[in-house]
Amino acid sequence: RVAAPVARELSLETGETVHLSEFSAGALLTVHVELSAKANRVNVDVGQILPLHGTASGIAFLAASRLQVVSAYLEKPLQAFTAHTVTGPDTLAKAIAFAAASGYSRSSQGYEEGVHSIGAAILGADGQPIGALAVASPVSRVDDAVAAKQGEAAVTAARLIAARLTGEA
């Protein structure tokens, strides 16, 4: 209830699909989706499980996580979902570092061919991630400038959700 209106606004602002997920059993569980009004759009289903290494949501989640969580995840075998999935620990560590520095992550076709996503972690009262939100677009509509704009918007939305969840907004 707190996050859905923010996701809706982010979808309207970006013109793209926005989905919210919460951490569950070592992955992210999709709990809310706002579909783009465009005919050519990314479809995400409520209940869909998203791997941490293959999605922008997951990489953003890892970037906001404690070092022990990240280290443990990097020790696991990383399944490839597409030819673009990050499966090397060093490459994933670089993606996590980018997300930690910028506040958002970027995944181009890491989980599904033709899909580009921007993710931002949603933090709980203790400053640790409890979930993430993502803007998902057809890869053909995203260049570096669009990605940066979506990233800034996603970070703002994630911070607003966190503030509302913790009673700070």
N, C-alpha and C positions, 0 to 999 in steps of 0.2 A: 504493500500500500504506500509506503514511503518512497520507494524507488521507482515504481511504475510511472508516475507523472514526470519524473526527471528523464526517464528513458524515452518517453513519448516526445518530450521537448527536444531531446537530442536527435531523435529520428527526424523530427520536423526541420530542425536546424541544418542537419547534414543531408537530408533527403535520402538517407540510407537506412537499412535494417539495423536495429540496436537490440542487443540481447544482454540480459543480466544472468549471472551465474553465482552459485555459492559453492564453497569448498565442501566436498563430501568424499570420504574414502579415497583420498589420494588423487582426485580429479575434480573437475568443475561440473556441477549439475546445472543445466539451464533451467531457470525458474520463471523467466518472463521474456517475452519477445514483442517488439514493436516492428512490424514489417514496413518496409519502404512502400510508398504509394506508387512507385514506378513499376511498370510492367516487367522490366528486366531488373530483378532484385535477387538478393540472397535470402533463401528460406532457412530458418533455424526452428527446430521444434522444442517446445517446453518438454523437459525430461531428457533431452539429449545430453550425453556425457561428453565432455571436452577434455582431451588430454592436455596436461600442462605444457609439454614441449612442442606440441603441434599447432597451438593456437595463440593468437595475440593475447587473449584473456589469460591463458595459462602462463605465458611468459611474463606478463605484467604481475600476476600473482606471485610468481617466483621472485621477481625483482624486489617485491615488497616484503618477502619472507626473511626469516632469520637464516643466517649462514648455514646452520646445521640442517635446516630443511632443504636448502638448495644443494648442499653437498651430498646429502642422502639421495636426492632425486638424480643428481648427475652420475651416481654410481649404478643406476638401473640401466638395463638395455632400453634404448629409445626406439620405439616402433616407427617405421616410415609409413605414412598415409598417402603421400604423393612423392613424386620425384624431388619436390622442394622442401619436404619436411626436414627440420633440423634434427639430425640423429647423432651428431658428434658432440661430446661434452664440451670441447673447446668452442665450437660454433655456438652452442646454446649459452655458454658462459658469456660470450660476446653480446648475444641478443639480450641477455639479462642485464648486462652492464649498460647497454644503450637505454633500456627501459628504466633502470634505476637513475640514470643521469637525466633523462628527459621527462620522466613521469608517465610515459606511455610506451607501449610496445607495438611493433609492426610485424605482421606475418603475411607474406605474399604466397598464397597457394600452399601453405604448410599443412593444412588439414584437408582442403578440398580444392581441386583444380578450378581455376577461374575466379577464386575468391580472395580478396585482400581484406585484412582486418587490422583494426587499431584497437588496442586494449588498455584499460586502466584499472588498477586495483582499487577495491573498496576496503578501507581500513576500519577496524573496530576500535573501541574505546582504548584498548591497550596499544594501538598503533600497528597491530599485526593485521594482515589481510584476512578478510572473511569471505571475499568473493571478488568478482570483477564485472566490468561492463565492457562491451565491445561494439564498435561500429563496423559492420560487414558490408562490403561493396563488391560489385563485379570488378575484377582487376583492371578492366579496360577504362574505368572511370577514375582511377587513382594514379596521380603522379606525386612527386615529392612535396609539392606545394599543397595539394589536397590532403595528403597524409599528415602534414604538419598542422593544418587547420583542424582536421578531424581529431588529431592527438590532443591539441589544446582544449578543444570542446569536450573530449572524453575525460580529460583530467579534471576540468571544472565540474562536470556532471558527477564524477566519482566522489569528489570532495564534498559536493552538496549532499549526496546520498549519505556519506559517512557522517556528516554534521547532523543531518536529520535523525539518523539511527542512534547517534550518541547523545541527542538532545542539545546539541550546540547550535542548532539553527531553528 
